Amino acid sequence: MSGALLTDVSPPAAEQPTEAEWAAAVSAITRLPADGRVLLICHVNPDGDALGSMLGFGLGLRQLGVRHLQATFPGRPEVPEPLQAMPGLDLLVPATAADPEPDLVICFDVAAVSRLGDLADRLDRAGAALVLDHHASNTRFGGIHLVDPEAAATSVVVEKLLVRLGVPLDAGIAECLYIALATDTGSFRFDMTTPAVHEMAARLLATGISPGQISRRIFDTRPFGAVRLYGDVLGRTQLEPSAAGGVGLVWTYATLADLARHGQRPYTLEPLIDSVRCTAEADVSCVLKQVTEAEWAVSMRSKGATDVSAVAVALGGGGHRLAAGFTGRGTASEIVDAIRAELARAGRPGPAGEGTPLADLQARE
């Protein structure tokens, strides 16, 4: 494979996978030799969709008889506590132990090579590379692409491929995919929650999994220290009503010192964006989470008046129109300044619903 596969480029116009791409993906899997080695990779700091999609598909490959199978992700080999009861975790290996030259590498929920970290070299070393994703900002790296920007989650793409492979849903696969689907639809609250999403959820629930038990474990259980941590971080939240072309920006940040003071791991910060995004006076919400002294993981959300993916892409990240993120470098103040500047450009008058004051949008609803 060519080293050009490791280059992040601007994504082409968003299109659903073609029949030829589906056929190529099925062929890459079904034509593996009996001793074929498969490496599954999701993005750094995996969330429920990334990990659930990868492990759910891994369990499906086991049903197909794939024996030499590993799953991994770059960075610290740490699974967030709410996800530690997910089926298929025995497939996981640290990135340092991942097969250096697999016959097939499959990437999940990864929009750009940069999100693969030190595992990016597996794309060139593998016999074939398959990418399953739903980000419109996907750069089409790798060899075979199943990228569906209209899918609510990467797990939607995974289920479609499992069907084409003839793999029936069992409770283990279903739990993984349900966690993935619920994660990226905000527990079925976000705009991408279509009739098709509920139909998929119904198929998953029909295997006998418990949605209440899963939701309590994944979304509604946090350590007391995390509650105290949220109080500190939310206490420094800033509201800028005139930002983002007048639709408003609300933002805050969490430092490594905050985590240390309350004895918490970084994963506990992930739900914070939902507490910030509920601010009525702002369309755009943003949370900066310190990773190192000068590096921050930035999460952005929009209620509909702003395309935050355009902002994230301009700052080196990616995502969706209403949910996106990037890695920022510098001080928190410098990163917020960069966000303001990109939001000002994104907030210029445009098509209906873009750059429109939030009050006007609310009045139409």
N, C-alpha and C positions, 0 to 999 in steps of 0.2 A: 504494500500500500504506500501511497505517496505521502511525504511529509506535509504536503499542502493540506492534508486533512486536519492538521493541528491549527490552522489559521482561522481566527474569528473574522467573519466578513459580515457586511450588512445583509439582513435577511431579505429574501425575495418576497414578492407579493404573497399574502397569506392564502394558502390553498390546502384543501384536504388531501390526504394520501390518495394516490391513484391506484387502480387495480393492479398495475404492474408493480408498484411499490409493496402492496400487500403480498402479492405472489412472491416477490423477491425475499421478503421477510420470512414467509412460511418456508420457502426453499432453503434459506440459510440455516434454519433450525432442523428441518426434517432430513436434510442431507448430511447432517453431522455424522462422522464415523462413530462406531460403537464406543470407542474410547475417547471421543471428542471432549475437549475441555472448554467450558463456558464460564466467562467472568461477567457478572452483573455489577454495574456501577451506578450509583445515584450521586446527587450533588453534595458538596460539602455542607456540614451542619444540616443533615436531612430532616425534613418535616414529615408529617403523616402521609402526604401524597407521594413524596419521593420514596420513602422507606416502604410504605404499604404497597405501592405499585411494583417495586423491585422484588419484595419478598413474596407477594402474591403470585407474580409471574414465575419466580423461582420454584414455588411449590407446584405450579403447573408443569414446569419442565421436569420435575421429579416424576409426575404422573406419566410423562412421555418416556421415562426411562433414562433420562440424562443422569449419568452417575458422577461425572467429574464436574462439579458445580460449586462456584464460590460467589458470594455477594459481598460488596465492600463499598466504602466511600472515602474520600480524601480527608486528611486531618485527623484529629483526635478520635480514636475508635470508641466513641461514647454514644450510646443510644439514650435519648431523653427518657427520663423515668416514666412518663405516661405511656411510652411506646414499648416498654420493656416486657410486656406480657404478650406482644404480638406473635402470632404463629410464624414459623420460618426463621426465627432468629439464629438457629443453629447453622444456618447457611453463611452467617457473617464471619469474615476474617478481617484482621487489621489490614490497612492498605499496604503495610510493609510485607505482609505475607501473601499478597495477591499474586496470582499466576502471572509471570512476566511476559509469556507468549501464548495466550489462549487461542484456541481455534476460532472462537467467536466471542466478541465483547458486545454487550448490550447495555446502553446507557438509558437511564430513566429520569425524566423530569429535569433534564440538563439542557439549557438553552444555548450555552456557549462552552467552548473548550476550557476557558478559564475556570469554570465551575468544577472541573475535574482535578484541579491541582496537580500533584505529582503523578497521578494515575493517567494523565493525558497521553503519555507515551505508549500506553497499551493500544491505542487506536492504530498506530503504525505497525506495532508488533503482532497484532492479531491477524488471523487468517481472513476475518470479515468483521465489520462493525455495523451495528444496528442501533438506531436512535429512536426511542419512543418518547414523545413529548407533546405538550399542548400550548407552548408559549408562541405567540405570534412573532416574538423577537428571536426565535431560534435561528441560528446562523447556518444551519444545514451542514454542520461538520459531520465527519464520519462518512460511511459508504451508503447504507440503506436508511432512508428516512421514513418514519411513520410519525409525522408531525401534523397534528390537527388543531389549529387555533380555535376552532369552533367547539372543541371538547371542553367540558367543565373542569376536567382534571386529567392527568396522565393515566390514571386508572381506567378511564373510559376507553382509551386507546388500547390498554393492556387487555381489557375484557374482550374487545373486538378481535384481537389477535389470538387470544385463547380459544375463542369460538372457531376461528378459521383453522386452528390446529387440532380441533376436536377434543379439547380438554374440558370435561364437565366441571362445574363449580362444586366444590365441597366446602365445609364450614371453615376450614383453614384459609383457603384462597379467598372466600367471601369476606371473612373478617378483615383481612389485609386490605382488600379493595374497598370495603365499606369505610374503614378508617381513612383511606386515601380520598375517597369521594366526599365524605363529610368534612374533611379538613379544608379542601379547596373550595367548597361551596359555603363555608362558614356555617356548618351544620344546617345546610339547605336554606340559608337565609339570603345569599347573594343573588345578583341578577342572573348569573349563569345557571341557576337552578331551573332547568327546563323540564317539560314533561318527560323527555328522554332520561333525564337524571333520576327522576322519581321511579321510572320504569326499571332502570338499572338497580336502584336501591331495593326495589321490590324483589328482583331476582336474587339479590344477595341475601335479603332477609328470609327468603323462602328456604334457604339451607338450614335455618334454625338458629342463626346467631341472634344475640340479644342486643338491640340498639340501645336500650337504656343502660345496660351494664357497660357497654363500650363507650358511650358518651360520657358517663360519669368518670370513667377511668381516664379518658383522653382529654376531655374539655373541662370537667368540673371538679377536679381534685388537684390541689396545690398545697405545698407546705406552708405552715403559718409564717415562716420567714419570708416567703415570697409575697404574702399579703402585706407585710410590713415594708418590704422592698418597694412594692407598687406604690405605697403611700408616699415614700420619699421621692420616687421618680415622677409621679403624677403631680406632686406638690410644686415642681419646677416647670410645669407645662406652660408654654407661651402661646398666646392667640394673636394672630396678625390678620385682622379682617380685610385689610386692603391688599394683601398679597395674592398671588396667583390670579392676577388680572381682576381683582375685586371679589373673587369667590371665597377667599379666605384660606389661611394656613394655620394649623395648630400643630405644635411639635414639642418634643421633650427628648431627653437623653438619659442614658443609664451608663454608669462608669464601672470599671473593674472594682473600684473601691466600694461602690454600692453593693455589688455582689459579695465581696469579702466581708463587709460589715454585717450582712444578714446571713452569711454562710450558704449562699445559693449558687447553683450552677447556671451557666448562660441560658440553657433551654427555658428556664422559668420566665424569661423576659418575652418569649414569643407572643403570649396572649395580650401583652400590654397595648399593642396597636389597636385592639378592639375597644379598649377603654378610652383611648384618645380619639378614635374616629367618630365616636358618638357625639362629639361637640357640635351643637346645632349651628354655630356661627361660621363654620369652616367647611369647605368642600374637600380640601386636601389635608390629610393627617400624616404625620411622620414621626418615627421613633428611631433614634440613633443609639446603637448598642456597642459599647467599646469592646474591641477584640484585643488590641495591643495599645501601647501608649499613643500611637498615631494612626490607628486603623479602626474603622467603625463599620458595623453591619447596619445598613439603613433600610428600613421598611417604610413603604409609602402606600397610601390608600386614597381613593377618590370616591365621592358619592355620585359622580356622573358628569360633572361639569368640566373635568380636567382629565386628560390622558396622561396618567402618571408613568406609563411605560415609556412615553417619549422622553420624559425627564430622566428616567432611570437609564435608558439607552444612551442618552447624551452624556451621562456621567459614568459610563462604563458597565452598566448593569442591564437588566431586562425585566420582562414580566408581561403583565396584561394591562389593558386600559385602566382598570379600576384597582389593580393590585400589582405592585412592582417593587424592585429593590436594587441596591447596588452596594459595592464596597467603597467607602469614602476614606480618604487619607488626609491627615492634617488634624486641626483642632475641630471640635464640634462646631464652633462659631464659623470657621472657614467652610465647613461642609454645608451648613445651613445657608450661608451666603450663596454658595454655588446652586443650591436648590432653588432659592428665591429667584436667582437670575434665569434659570431654566424655566421656572414656572411663569415668569413674566413673559417669556417668549411663547410658551404654550398657552398663556392666557389672552393673547391678542385675539381680537374678534375673528371668528371663523364660522363654520357651519353651525346650525342650530344645536344647542346643547354644549357647545365648546366656547369657552371664554364668556359665558353668560352668567350674570350675577346669580348666586345661589338662591336668593330670595325669589327671583323671577322663575327659576326652575321649580321651586317648591310651590309657587302660586299656580303653576300649570297642573300640578298633580292632583 
